[in-house]
């Protein structure tokens, strides 16, 4: 009897240990993300307070007296922050408003404001109207906000957050919300800066990529990105070039890093993939090679050729994981077919 029950007990013990390790990993990933945000946000302290969980970061357009203005939003388990990107040497984002989730209500309001993908955020202190870049993005934000609000209702642990006094002095309102009409013109103009011109080491962080690609990423997406990493040799071709360049390519954290060889310590270049679509080339691309996939974001087009069908399918799989994070998945199609896009929230 003892010998029969022993394997079951051993399996249960292993399962318990695995669950504990998974829980510890999730907490560690969350703390790492909060630490990164603490570094890149100006005007917020104690962001790594115990119990706080990061949920989503991304770009939304806030309705102001000047019209729709681009803002970077950060959703946590207890609050919603919105920021603007200042023209500074550190390339950081400046916090302009903090809205507690307790008592918050979300309501779609496209008809009321005649703005596509628009919704209203009602908080205890103020009401703001924001617009997403697409219906998919709006759906992601509303879903995560409503879920976070419900979780906040059940939570008895309210974290203490401190807004920088410099920001508080700019408004007679409470520290939980600040008028964006008082923001500087430098903040407004910074949104036009091209991602391709950013050379600072922070320009590849997800918050900066989301800002320039007009999209968002959740903590679930970050966790999936950790599980979807790949490296290997690929041949790269630009849209207007004839030759193929062999490079060692590493995919990690929603980004492709290009090395001359696998022995190099530092990449020659990198390509953040949030917002890109992946497909096979069509006839107009005039690509007459096997195992080629195409990456495109607006006018930016890149072609990559794998060494075999297996490696081609693996690269397509992991890159779709990044592309789908932005809400668009380009399905694998036969060569010469038309790209087919569907809406999605990742895996």
C-alpha positions as CSV (number, residue, x, y, z in Angstrom):
1,X,0.0,0.0,0.0
2,X,2.9,2.3,0.9
3,X,4.7,1.6,-2.4
4,X,1.5,2.3,-4.4
5,X,0.8,5.7,-2.7
6,X,4.4,6.9,-2.8
7,X,4.5,8.0,-6.5
8,X,1.3,9.9,-6.0
9,X,2.7,11.7,-3.0
10,X,5.9,12.4,-4.7
11,X,4.1,13.9,-7.7
12,X,2.0,16.1,-5.5
13,X,5.1,17.3,-3.7
14,X,6.8,18.1,-7.1
15,X,3.6,19.9,-8.2
16,X,3.5,22.0,-5.1
17,X,7.2,23.0,-5.5
18,X,6.6,23.9,-9.1
19,X,3.6,26.0,-8.2
20,X,5.6,27.9,-5.5
21,X,8.4,28.5,-8.0
22,X,6.0,29.8,-10.6
23,X,4.4,32.1,-8.0
24,X,7.9,33.4,-7.1
25,X,8.8,33.9,-10.7
26,X,5.6,36.0,-11.3
27,X,6.4,38.2,-8.3
28,X,10.0,38.6,-9.5
29,X,8.9,39.6,-13.0
30,X,6.4,42.1,-11.5
31,X,9.1,43.6,-9.2
32,X,11.5,43.9,-12.2
33,X,8.8,45.7,-14.2
34,X,8.0,48.1,-11.4
35,X,11.7,48.9,-10.9
36,X,12.1,49.6,-14.6
37,X,9.1,52.0,-14.5
38,X,10.3,53.7,-11.4
39,X,13.6,54.4,-13.3
40,X,11.8,55.8,-16.4
41,X,9.0,57.8,-14.8
42,X,9.5,61.3,-13.3
43,X,7.2,62.4,-10.5
44,X,6.2,59.2,-8.8
45,X,7.8,57.6,-5.8
46,X,7.4,54.2,-4.0
47,X,6.2,52.6,-7.2
48,X,7.5,49.2,-6.0
49,X,5.2,49.3,-2.9
50,X,4.3,45.9,-1.6
51,X,1.1,44.5,-3.1
52,X,1.2,46.6,-6.2
53,X,0.9,44.7,-9.5
54,X,1.7,46.1,-13.0
55,X,-1.1,45.3,-15.5
56,X,-0.8,47.3,-18.7
57,X,1.2,50.1,-20.3
58,X,0.5,51.8,-23.6
59,X,-0.5,54.8,-25.6
60,X,-3.9,56.5,-25.5
61,X,-5.0,59.9,-26.7
62,X,-6.5,62.2,-24.0
63,X,-9.2,64.7,-24.9
64,X,-8.1,68.2,-23.8
65,X,-9.0,71.8,-24.7
66,X,-6.4,71.5,-27.4
67,X,-7.9,68.4,-28.9
68,X,-6.6,64.8,-28.6
69,X,-3.1,64.7,-27.1
70,X,-0.9,61.6,-27.0
71,X,-0.3,60.2,-23.6
72,X,1.3,57.2,-22.1
73,X,-0.9,55.3,-19.6
74,X,0.2,52.8,-16.9
75,X,-2.4,50.6,-15.2
76,X,-1.6,49.0,-11.9
77,X,-3.7,47.0,-9.4
78,X,-4.5,50.1,-7.4
79,X,-4.2,53.1,-9.7
80,X,-3.9,54.5,-13.3
81,X,-1.1,56.9,-14.2
82,X,-0.9,59.0,-17.3
83,X,2.2,60.7,-18.5
84,X,3.8,62.7,-21.3
85,X,7.2,62.3,-22.9
86,X,9.5,65.2,-22.3
87,X,12.4,66.3,-24.3
88,X,15.1,65.5,-21.8
89,X,18.6,63.9,-21.9
90,X,17.3,61.0,-19.9
91,X,14.4,60.3,-22.3
92,X,12.0,59.8,-19.4
93,X,8.2,60.2,-19.1
94,X,6.7,62.8,-16.8
95,X,3.7,61.9,-14.6
96,X,0.8,64.3,-15.0
97,X,-2.0,62.4,-13.3
98,X,-2.8,59.7,-10.9
99,X,-6.3,58.2,-10.6
100,X,-7.1,55.6,-7.9
101,X,-9.1,52.6,-9.0
102,X,-11.4,52.6,-6.0
103,X,-14.7,54.0,-7.2
104,X,-13.6,54.2,-10.8
105,X,-16.1,53.6,-13.6
106,X,-15.4,52.9,-17.3
107,X,-17.9,53.7,-20.1
108,X,-17.7,53.6,-23.9
109,X,-18.5,57.0,-25.3
110,X,-17.9,57.0,-29.0
111,X,-21.3,58.4,-29.8
112,X,-21.2,61.1,-27.2
113,X,-17.9,62.6,-28.4
114,X,-17.9,61.5,-32.1
115,X,-14.4,60.1,-31.6
116,X,-13.5,56.6,-32.8
117,X,-12.5,54.0,-30.1
118,X,-13.3,56.5,-27.4
119,X,-14.2,55.8,-23.7
120,X,-14.6,57.8,-20.5
121,X,-12.9,57.2,-17.2
122,X,-14.9,58.4,-14.2
123,X,-12.9,58.6,-11.0
124,X,-13.6,60.1,-7.6
125,X,-11.6,63.2,-8.3
126,X,-12.2,63.8,-12.0
127,X,-13.4,62.5,-15.4
128,X,-11.2,62.0,-18.4
129,X,-12.0,61.0,-22.0
130,X,-9.5,58.9,-23.9
131,X,-9.3,57.3,-27.4
132,X,-7.4,54.2,-28.4
133,X,-5.7,53.6,-31.8
134,X,-8.1,50.8,-32.7
135,X,-11.2,48.9,-31.5
136,X,-8.9,46.1,-30.4
137,X,-6.8,48.4,-28.3
138,X,-9.9,50.0,-26.7
139,X,-11.2,46.5,-25.9
140,X,-7.9,45.6,-24.2
141,X,-7.9,48.7,-22.0
142,X,-11.5,48.5,-21.0
143,X,-11.2,44.8,-20.2
144,X,-8.1,45.3,-18.1
145,X,-9.5,48.4,-16.4
146,X,-12.7,46.8,-15.4
147,X,-10.9,43.7,-14.1
148,X,-8.5,45.8,-12.1
149,X,-11.3,47.9,-10.7
150,X,-13.1,44.7,-9.5
151,X,-9.9,43.4,-7.9
152,X,-9.3,46.8,-6.2
153,X,-12.8,46.6,-4.7
154,X,-11.9,43.3,-3.0
155,X,-8.5,44.5,-1.9
156,X,-8.1,45.9,1.5
157,X,-4.5,46.8,1.1
158,X,-4.3,50.4,-0.4
159,X,-0.7,51.2,-1.3
160,X,0.6,54.7,-0.5
161,X,1.8,56.6,-3.6
162,X,3.5,60.0,-3.6
163,X,3.4,62.5,-6.5
164,X,6.4,64.8,-6.9
165,X,5.6,68.2,-5.2
166,X,6.7,70.0,-8.4
167,X,3.8,68.5,-10.2
168,X,1.4,69.1,-7.3
169,X,2.3,72.8,-7.3
170,X,1.1,73.1,-10.9
171,X,-2.6,72.6,-9.9
172,X,-4.9,73.4,-7.0
173,X,-6.4,70.0,-7.4
174,X,-5.5,67.0,-5.3
175,X,-2.3,65.0,-6.0
176,X,-4.5,62.3,-7.5
177,X,-5.2,64.4,-10.7
178,X,-3.5,67.2,-12.5
179,X,-4.7,69.4,-15.3
180,X,-3.0,68.5,-18.6
181,X,-3.9,71.9,-20.0
182,X,-0.9,73.3,-18.1
183,X,1.6,71.0,-19.8
184,X,4.5,72.6,-21.7
185,X,4.7,72.8,-25.5
186,X,7.9,70.7,-25.3
187,X,5.8,67.8,-24.0
188,X,3.4,68.3,-27.0
189,X,6.1,68.4,-29.6
190,X,8.0,65.4,-28.3
191,X,5.4,63.0,-29.6
192,X,6.5,63.7,-33.2
193,X,10.0,62.4,-32.6
194,X,10.7,59.5,-34.9
195,X,11.6,56.1,-33.2
196,X,14.3,55.7,-35.8
197,X,16.1,58.8,-34.5
198,X,16.1,57.7,-30.9
199,X,19.6,56.7,-29.9
200,X,19.3,56.6,-26.2
201,X,19.7,53.2,-24.5
202,X,16.1,53.4,-23.2
203,X,14.5,53.8,-26.7
204,X,14.0,50.0,-27.0
205,X,12.1,49.7,-23.7
206,X,8.5,48.6,-24.2
207,X,7.1,52.0,-22.9
208,X,9.1,53.9,-25.6
209,X,8.2,51.5,-28.3
210,X,4.5,51.6,-27.3
211,X,4.7,55.4,-27.5
212,X,6.0,55.5,-31.0
213,X,4.0,52.5,-32.3
214,X,0.8,53.7,-30.7
215,X,0.0,50.4,-29.0
216,X,0.0,48.7,-25.5
217,X,1.5,45.7,-23.7
218,X,0.2,43.8,-20.7
219,X,2.0,42.0,-18.0
220,X,0.7,38.7,-19.5
221,X,2.4,39.7,-22.8
222,X,5.6,40.3,-20.9
223,X,5.4,36.9,-19.3
224,X,4.7,35.2,-22.6
225,X,7.7,37.0,-24.2
226,X,10.0,35.4,-21.6
227,X,8.8,32.0,-22.8
228,X,9.1,32.9,-26.5
229,X,12.8,33.5,-27.3
230,X,14.8,32.3,-30.2
231,X,18.2,32.7,-31.8
232,X,19.9,31.6,-35.0
233,X,21.3,32.7,-38.4
234,X,19.0,34.5,-40.8
235,X,19.5,36.2,-44.1
236,X,18.2,39.8,-44.1
237,X,17.1,41.9,-47.0
238,X,15.9,45.5,-47.0
239,X,12.9,46.5,-49.2
240,X,15.0,48.5,-51.7
241,X,18.2,46.4,-51.7
242,X,19.2,43.4,-53.8
243,X,21.6,41.5,-51.6
244,X,21.0,39.3,-48.6
245,X,23.1,39.8,-45.4
246,X,23.7,36.8,-43.1
247,X,23.3,37.7,-39.5
248,X,23.0,36.0,-36.1
249,X,19.6,37.1,-34.9
250,X,18.3,36.9,-31.3
251,X,14.6,37.4,-30.5
252,X,13.8,38.5,-27.0
253,X,11.5,40.9,-25.2
254,X,9.5,41.8,-28.4
255,X,12.7,42.8,-30.2
256,X,15.1,41.4,-32.8
257,X,18.8,41.9,-32.1
258,X,21.3,41.5,-35.0
259,X,24.9,40.3,-34.6
260,X,27.6,39.7,-37.2
261,X,28.3,36.3,-35.6
262,X,27.0,34.3,-32.6
263,X,30.2,35.1,-30.8
264,X,29.7,38.9,-30.7
265,X,28.9,40.5,-27.4
266,X,27.1,43.6,-28.7
267,X,24.5,43.8,-31.5
268,X,24.9,45.7,-34.7
269,X,21.3,46.9,-34.6
270,X,17.9,46.1,-33.1
271,X,14.3,46.1,-34.3
272,X,11.4,46.3,-31.8
273,X,8.5,44.3,-33.3
274,X,5.5,45.7,-31.5
275,X,3.1,46.9,-34.1
276,X,4.7,45.0,-36.9
277,X,2.8,42.4,-39.0
278,X,4.4,39.2,-40.2
279,X,3.5,37.4,-43.5
280,X,5.0,35.7,-46.5
281,X,6.0,37.9,-49.4
282,X,3.5,38.5,-52.2
283,X,4.1,38.7,-55.9
284,X,4.8,42.5,-55.9
285,X,7.7,41.9,-53.5
286,X,9.5,39.9,-56.2
287,X,11.1,37.5,-53.7
288,X,11.9,34.3,-55.5
289,X,13.4,32.3,-52.5
290,X,12.1,29.7,-50.1
291,X,11.5,30.1,-46.4
292,X,11.2,33.9,-46.5
293,X,9.0,35.9,-44.1
294,X,8.2,39.6,-44.4
295,X,8.0,42.1,-41.5
296,X,6.2,45.4,-42.1
297,X,5.2,48.5,-40.1
298,X,3.8,51.3,-42.3
299,X,6.5,51.9,-44.9
300,X,9.2,49.9,-43.1
301,X,9.6,46.5,-44.7
302,X,12.2,43.8,-44.0
303,X,12.6,40.3,-45.5
304,X,14.2,37.4,-43.7
305,X,15.2,34.0,-45.1
306,X,15.6,30.9,-42.9
307,X,17.8,27.9,-43.6
308,X,15.0,25.3,-43.5
309,X,11.3,24.9,-43.3
310,X,11.5,24.0,-39.6
311,X,13.5,27.1,-38.7
312,X,11.2,29.2,-40.9
313,X,8.1,28.0,-39.0
314,X,9.8,28.6,-35.6
315,X,10.7,32.2,-36.5
316,X,7.2,32.8,-37.8
317,X,5.7,31.4,-34.5
318,X,7.8,33.5,-32.1
319,X,7.5,36.7,-34.1
320,X,3.7,36.3,-34.3
321,X,3.8,36.3,-30.5
322,X,5.1,39.8,-30.6
323,X,2.9,41.0,-33.5
324,X,-0.2,39.6,-31.8
325,X,0.6,41.6,-28.7
326,X,-0.3,44.7,-30.6
327,X,-3.7,43.2,-31.5
328,X,-3.0,42.0,-35.0
329,X,-2.0,38.6,-36.1
330,X,-1.1,38.0,-39.7
331,X,-1.9,34.4,-40.5
332,X,0.6,32.1,-42.2
333,X,-0.4,32.0,-45.9
334,X,0.9,30.3,-49.0
335,X,3.4,32.3,-51.0
336,X,1.7,34.8,-53.3
337,X,-1.5,35.0,-51.3
338,X,-2.9,38.1,-49.7
339,X,-2.2,38.7,-46.0
340,X,-5.1,37.9,-43.7
341,X,-5.3,39.8,-40.4
342,X,-7.4,38.9,-37.4
343,X,-7.9,40.6,-34.1
344,X,-6.5,39.0,-31.1
345,X,-5.0,39.4,-27.6
346,X,-2.0,37.1,-28.0
347,X,-2.0,33.4,-27.3
